Amino acid sequence: MHDRQALQLGRKMLVGIRRHCVAVAVLTADLLVTPCFASDPLGTAGPIRSFGSGSCNVSYAARMRGECDPPAIASTLPPGRRSQERVERARLLISVLRVDQAVNELDTAIAEDPLNGSALVLRARLKMPGRLDEAERDVNRALQIDPANSNALATRAFIVPGEKNSLGLRDATRALDIDPKNADALWIRSTIFVRMGRLDAAERDLDSALELEPDEPRTLLSRAEIRMRVGKTEDAGRDATAVLALRRFDKGALQIRAVVHARSGDYAGALDDLNVVLGKPADRSGVAPIRPDLVNLYVQRALALARTGKPVEAKQDLDAIVTVGGVRAILQMQLYLRSHGFPDVNLDGKRSDQLDEALQACFINDACGRGITIRG
């Protein structure tokens, strides 16, 4: 395949995966194989949806040496066209995790055509979250070139800090006024609504985004999280399951589904999902409960183990929480127990027979047990 033909095929592929695709595209002489996606794996605004969406039949080291890189852009092309083709090449580089090279390509694209708004927006997105000042400068330049650039407006809306939600909401809403089918702008506005406590509005935006892209994992997961918060447990579970059909080991979706299983009394199902996240109880090399969210997961699994007749393994998880989670982890459990029927539990951050007995009693009680799987 000639270089020019390969690049043209790459561009067609990137356009085609915006919606449901029907075939597998092969790029760069069978070195780069990009699987079928129901939606654009990079997206158009805000943070890149996913990196490394393209697969490559070489080792990681070979990939980092550039053996999966798309062909270079012909220097004989007119500057404007050459600049835009660099944007498409940058997207392909992102798909094989060559992010620094993608940024370099965009730097060159902008030098060749300073009015290339798509290059500015993509470069801004690659600078998130670590270099937000530079990202904001790029989107502001893009908006000076074209104030109606929906993707630039939506990206700037995402960059705006939480204390300026009204400004972010203004930009995201304007982006959608310009392009009502901008799925990333809908997702970005939903994140702003969540920060503002407007969960119903956030869910509506995610519903609209999923009408455009029914199989977008990030959007499905965001909706699952909101639905859990507002008590739509079964709907949240369906969204989490849909995410897992697309990304089998998505930890966020597994955590949500584990809670859904536990709330419905399916502790065996909860245990299966938690084991994927944490490793099996007997595996001491699994994820340690060193963060509050992981402490919560270990508490959930201890409950599931107790409910499925595995008290020894349940005790091992409690031991792990105490050993690694420390005083804060124990206090979390003690505070929960004190406010849910066990007022005599000490608030001292120490493991004791009293705490173990209270936890065992809590695990047996449906209301207490299901509550502790939510709060930890």
C-alpha positions as CSV (number, residue, x, y, z in Angstrom):
1,M,0.0,0.0,0.0
2,H,1.4,3.4,-1.0
3,D,1.9,6.1,1.7
4,R,-0.8,8.3,0.1
5,Q,-3.3,5.5,0.0
6,A,-2.6,4.5,3.6
7,L,-3.2,8.0,4.8
8,Q,-6.4,8.4,2.9
9,L,-7.6,5.1,4.3
10,G,-6.7,6.3,7.8
11,R,-8.8,9.5,7.4
12,K,-11.8,7.5,6.1
13,M,-11.5,5.2,9.0
14,L,-11.5,8.0,11.6
15,V,-14.6,9.5,10.0
16,G,-16.4,6.2,9.8
17,I,-16.0,5.2,13.4
18,R,-17.9,8.3,14.5
19,R,-21.0,6.1,14.3
20,H,-21.5,2.4,14.0
21,C,-18.8,0.8,11.9
22,V,-19.0,-2.4,9.9
23,A,-15.5,-3.5,9.2
24,V,-12.0,-3.5,10.5
25,A,-9.6,-1.1,8.9
26,V,-6.0,-2.1,8.4
27,L,-3.4,0.7,8.3
28,T,0.2,1.0,7.5
29,A,0.9,-2.2,5.8
30,D,-0.8,-4.5,8.3
31,L,1.2,-3.0,11.2
32,L,-1.6,-1.0,12.7
33,V,-5.0,-2.6,13.1
34,T,-7.8,-0.4,14.5
35,P,-10.8,-2.3,15.9
36,C,-14.4,-1.5,15.2
37,F,-15.9,1.2,17.6
38,A,-19.4,2.4,17.9
39,S,-18.2,5.9,18.5
40,D,-15.0,7.9,18.0
41,P,-12.5,6.7,20.6
42,L,-10.8,10.1,20.7
43,G,-13.9,12.3,20.7
44,T,-14.0,15.9,19.5
45,A,-13.9,18.0,22.6
46,G,-12.7,18.0,26.2
47,P,-10.4,15.3,27.4
48,I,-9.4,12.5,25.0
49,R,-11.9,9.7,25.5
50,S,-9.4,6.9,25.4
51,F,-5.8,6.5,24.4
52,G,-4.3,3.6,22.6
53,S,-7.6,2.6,20.8
54,G,-5.6,1.2,17.9
55,S,-3.9,-2.1,18.2
56,C,-0.5,-3.0,16.8
57,N,1.0,-6.4,16.0
58,V,4.4,-5.6,17.5
59,S,5.8,-5.3,21.0
60,Y,5.3,-2.2,23.1
61,A,9.0,-1.3,22.6
62,A,8.7,-1.6,18.9
63,R,5.6,0.6,19.0
64,M,7.5,3.2,20.9
65,R,10.2,3.1,18.3
66,G,7.6,4.2,15.8
67,E,7.0,0.9,14.0
68,C,3.2,1.5,14.0
69,D,3.4,5.2,13.1
70,P,1.4,6.3,10.1
71,P,3.2,7.6,7.0
72,A,4.8,11.0,7.1
73,I,3.0,13.9,5.4
74,A,4.3,14.8,2.0
75,S,6.2,18.1,2.1
76,T,5.0,18.9,-1.4
77,L,1.4,19.6,-0.4
78,P,0.2,23.2,0.0
79,P,0.7,24.5,3.6
80,G,-3.1,24.6,4.5
81,R,-3.7,21.0,3.3
82,R,-0.5,19.8,4.8
83,S,-1.4,21.3,8.1
84,Q,-4.8,19.6,8.2
85,E,-3.4,16.2,7.2
86,R,-1.0,16.5,10.1
87,V,-4.1,16.7,12.4
88,E,-5.3,13.4,11.0
89,R,-1.8,11.9,11.4
90,A,-1.8,13.2,15.0
91,R,-5.0,11.4,15.7
92,L,-3.5,8.1,14.4
93,L,-0.4,8.6,16.6
94,I,-2.7,9.0,19.6
95,S,-4.4,5.8,18.8
96,V,-1.0,3.9,19.2
97,L,0.0,5.8,22.3
98,R,2.6,8.1,20.6
99,V,1.3,11.2,22.4
100,D,4.5,13.2,22.4
101,Q,4.8,12.6,18.7
102,A,1.2,13.7,18.2
103,V,1.9,16.9,20.0
104,N,4.9,17.5,17.8
105,E,2.9,16.9,14.7
106,L,0.3,19.4,15.9
107,D,3.0,22.0,16.7
108,T,4.1,21.7,13.1
109,A,0.6,21.9,11.8
110,I,0.0,25.1,13.7
111,A,3.3,26.6,12.5
112,E,2.3,25.8,8.9
113,D,-1.2,27.2,9.3
114,P,-1.7,29.4,12.5
115,L,-5.5,29.5,11.6
116,N,-5.9,25.8,11.9
117,G,-8.6,25.6,14.6
118,S,-8.8,21.8,14.7
119,A,-5.1,21.6,15.3
120,L,-5.3,24.1,18.2
121,V,-8.3,22.2,19.8
122,L,-6.7,18.8,19.6
123,R,-3.4,20.1,21.0
124,A,-5.3,21.7,23.9
125,R,-7.0,18.4,24.6
126,L,-3.7,16.6,24.7
127,K,-2.5,19.1,27.4
128,M,-5.3,18.2,29.8
129,P,-5.2,17.8,32.7
130,G,-1.6,18.7,33.5
131,R,-1.1,21.9,31.5
132,L,-4.5,23.6,31.7
133,D,-3.1,27.1,31.2
134,E,-1.6,26.1,27.8
135,A,-4.7,24.3,26.9
136,E,-6.9,27.3,27.6
137,R,-4.6,29.5,25.5
138,D,-5.0,27.1,22.5
139,V,-8.8,27.0,22.7
140,N,-8.9,30.8,23.1
141,R,-6.8,31.2,20.0
142,A,-9.2,28.8,18.2
143,L,-12.2,30.9,19.3
144,Q,-10.5,34.1,18.1
145,I,-10.2,32.5,14.7
146,D,-13.8,31.1,14.8
147,P,-16.1,32.2,17.7
148,A,-18.6,29.5,16.6
149,N,-16.2,26.6,17.0
150,S,-18.4,24.2,19.0
151,N,-15.5,21.9,20.0
152,A,-13.4,24.8,21.3
153,L,-16.3,26.2,23.3
154,A,-17.0,22.8,24.8
155,T,-13.3,22.2,25.6
156,R,-13.0,25.6,27.3
157,A,-16.2,24.8,29.3
158,F,-14.4,21.7,30.7
159,I,-11.3,23.6,31.6
160,V,-13.1,26.3,33.6
161,P,-12.6,25.6,37.3
162,G,-15.4,24.4,39.5
163,E,-15.9,27.8,41.2
164,K,-16.8,29.3,37.8
165,N,-19.5,26.8,36.9
166,S,-21.7,29.5,35.4
167,L,-19.0,30.3,32.8
168,G,-18.5,26.7,31.9
169,L,-22.2,26.2,31.6
170,R,-22.4,29.2,29.3
171,D,-19.7,27.9,27.0
172,A,-21.1,24.4,26.9
173,T,-24.6,25.6,26.2
174,R,-23.4,27.8,23.4
175,A,-21.4,24.9,22.0
176,L,-24.7,22.9,21.9
177,D,-26.7,25.8,20.4
178,I,-24.1,25.8,17.5
179,D,-24.0,22.0,17.2
180,P,-26.9,20.1,19.1
181,K,-25.3,16.8,18.0
182,N,-22.0,17.5,19.7
183,A,-22.0,14.4,22.0
184,D,-18.8,15.5,23.9
185,A,-20.4,18.9,24.6
186,L,-23.4,17.1,26.1
187,W,-21.1,15.0,28.3
188,I,-19.1,18.1,29.4
189,R,-22.2,20.0,30.2
190,S,-23.5,17.1,32.3
191,T,-20.3,17.2,34.3
192,I,-20.9,20.8,35.1
193,F,-24.5,20.1,36.1
194,V,-23.2,17.4,38.5
195,R,-20.9,20.0,40.1
196,M,-23.9,22.3,40.5
197,G,-26.0,19.5,42.0
198,R,-28.4,19.5,39.1
199,L,-28.4,15.7,38.6
200,D,-31.7,15.6,36.6
201,A,-30.3,18.0,34.1
202,A,-27.0,16.0,33.9
203,E,-28.9,12.8,33.3
204,R,-30.9,14.3,30.5
205,D,-27.8,15.5,28.8
206,L,-26.3,12.0,29.0
207,D,-29.5,10.6,27.6
208,S,-29.2,12.9,24.6
209,A,-25.5,12.0,24.2
210,L,-26.3,8.3,24.2
211,E,-29.0,8.8,21.6
212,L,-26.2,10.1,19.4
213,E,-23.7,7.4,20.4
214,P,-25.5,4.5,22.2
215,D,-22.3,2.6,22.9
216,E,-20.0,5.3,24.3
217,P,-18.5,3.8,27.5
218,R,-17.6,7.1,29.2
219,T,-21.1,8.4,28.8
220,L,-22.7,5.2,30.0
221,L,-20.5,5.1,33.0
222,S,-21.2,8.8,33.9
223,R,-25.0,8.0,33.7
224,A,-24.6,4.9,35.8
225,E,-22.8,7.0,38.5
226,I,-25.6,9.6,38.5
227,R,-28.3,6.9,38.5
228,M,-26.7,5.3,41.6
229,R,-26.7,8.7,43.3
230,V,-30.4,9.3,42.7
231,G,-31.5,5.8,43.6
232,K,-32.1,4.3,40.1
233,T,-30.2,1.2,41.1
234,E,-31.5,-1.2,38.4
235,D,-30.9,1.4,35.6
236,A,-27.4,2.1,36.9
237,G,-26.7,-1.7,36.8
238,R,-27.8,-1.9,33.2
239,D,-25.5,1.0,32.3
240,A,-22.6,-0.6,34.1
241,T,-23.2,-3.9,32.4
242,A,-23.3,-2.1,29.0
243,V,-19.9,-0.6,29.8
244,L,-18.5,-3.9,30.7
245,A,-19.7,-5.4,27.4
246,L,-17.5,-2.8,25.8
247,R,-14.6,-2.7,28.3
248,R,-14.5,-5.9,30.2
249,F,-12.3,-4.8,33.1
250,D,-13.6,-1.2,33.6
251,K,-13.1,-0.8,37.3
252,G,-15.7,1.9,37.7
253,A,-18.4,-0.2,36.1
254,L,-17.4,-3.2,38.1
255,Q,-17.7,-1.3,41.3
256,I,-21.1,0.1,40.5
257,R,-22.4,-3.3,39.4
258,A,-21.0,-4.9,42.6
259,V,-23.1,-2.5,44.7
260,V,-26.1,-3.2,42.5
261,H,-25.7,-6.9,43.1
262,A,-25.3,-6.4,46.8
263,R,-28.4,-4.2,47.1
264,S,-30.4,-6.9,45.3
265,G,-29.1,-9.6,47.6
266,D,-26.9,-11.2,44.9
267,Y,-23.8,-11.4,46.9
268,A,-22.2,-14.1,44.7
269,G,-22.5,-11.7,41.8
270,A,-21.1,-8.9,43.8
271,L,-18.2,-11.1,44.9
272,D,-17.4,-12.0,41.2
273,D,-17.2,-8.3,40.2
274,L,-15.2,-7.3,43.3
275,N,-12.7,-10.1,42.7
276,V,-12.0,-8.7,39.3
277,V,-11.2,-5.3,40.8
278,L,-9.3,-6.4,43.9
279,G,-7.9,-9.8,43.0
280,K,-9.2,-12.9,44.7
281,P,-9.2,-12.9,48.6
282,A,-6.4,-15.4,48.8
283,D,-4.2,-13.4,46.4
284,R,-2.1,-11.2,48.7
285,S,-0.7,-9.4,45.6
286,G,-4.0,-7.9,44.9
287,V,-4.9,-4.2,45.2
288,A,-4.3,-3.0,48.7
289,P,-7.0,-0.8,50.4
290,I,-4.8,2.3,50.6
291,R,-7.5,4.8,49.4
292,P,-10.9,5.5,50.9
293,D,-12.7,4.1,47.8
294,L,-10.7,0.9,48.0
295,V,-11.4,0.6,51.7
296,N,-15.1,0.7,50.8
297,L,-14.6,-2.0,48.2
298,Y,-12.9,-4.3,50.7
299,V,-15.8,-3.7,53.2
300,Q,-18.2,-4.6,50.4
301,R,-16.3,-7.8,49.7
302,A,-16.1,-8.8,53.3
303,L,-19.8,-8.5,53.4
304,A,-20.2,-10.6,50.3
305,L,-17.9,-13.2,51.6
306,A,-19.8,-13.4,54.9
307,R,-23.1,-13.6,53.1
308,T,-21.8,-16.4,50.8
309,G,-20.5,-18.5,53.7
310,K,-16.8,-17.6,53.6
311,P,-16.2,-16.1,57.1
312,V,-12.5,-16.9,57.1
313,E,-11.9,-15.0,53.9
314,A,-14.1,-12.1,55.1
315,K,-11.9,-11.8,58.2
316,Q,-8.8,-11.7,55.9
317,D,-10.3,-8.7,54.1
318,L,-11.0,-7.0,57.4
319,D,-7.4,-7.7,58.5
320,A,-6.2,-6.2,55.2
321,I,-8.3,-3.0,55.8
322,V,-6.9,-2.7,59.3
323,T,-3.3,-3.4,58.3
324,V,-3.2,-1.2,55.3
325,G,-6.1,1.3,55.7
326,G,-5.0,2.2,59.2
327,V,-6.9,4.3,61.7
328,R,-8.9,6.2,59.1
329,A,-10.3,3.0,57.7
330,I,-11.4,1.7,61.1
331,L,-12.9,5.0,62.0
332,Q,-15.0,4.9,58.8
333,M,-16.5,1.6,59.8
334,Q,-16.9,2.7,63.5
335,L,-18.7,5.9,62.5
336,Y,-21.1,4.0,60.2
337,L,-21.9,1.4,62.8
338,R,-22.5,4.0,65.5
339,S,-25.1,5.7,63.3
340,H,-26.8,2.4,62.2
341,G,-27.8,0.6,65.3
342,F,-24.5,0.0,67.2
343,P,-24.2,3.1,69.4
344,D,-21.8,1.4,71.8
345,V,-19.0,0.9,69.2
346,N,-15.9,2.7,70.3
347,L,-14.7,5.6,68.1
348,D,-11.0,5.0,68.7
349,G,-9.7,3.8,65.3
350,K,-8.7,0.5,66.8
351,R,-9.5,-3.1,65.8
352,S,-11.3,-5.0,68.6
353,D,-13.5,-8.0,69.2
354,Q,-16.3,-5.5,69.8
355,L,-15.8,-4.1,66.3
356,D,-15.6,-7.5,64.7
357,E,-18.8,-8.6,66.4
358,A,-20.6,-5.4,65.3
359,L,-19.5,-5.8,61.7
360,Q,-20.6,-9.5,61.7
361,A,-24.0,-8.4,63.0
362,C,-24.2,-5.6,60.5
363,F,-23.4,-7.9,57.6
364,I,-26.2,-10.2,58.6
365,N,-28.7,-7.3,58.8
366,D,-30.0,-6.4,55.3
367,A,-30.4,-2.6,56.0
368,C,-27.1,-2.2,57.8
369,G,-25.1,-4.5,55.4
370,R,-26.4,-2.9,52.2
371,G,-25.7,0.5,53.6
372,I,-22.2,-0.2,54.6
373,T,-21.4,-1.4,51.0
374,I,-22.3,2.1,49.8
375,R,-20.5,4.2,52.4
376,G,-17.8,2.0,53.7
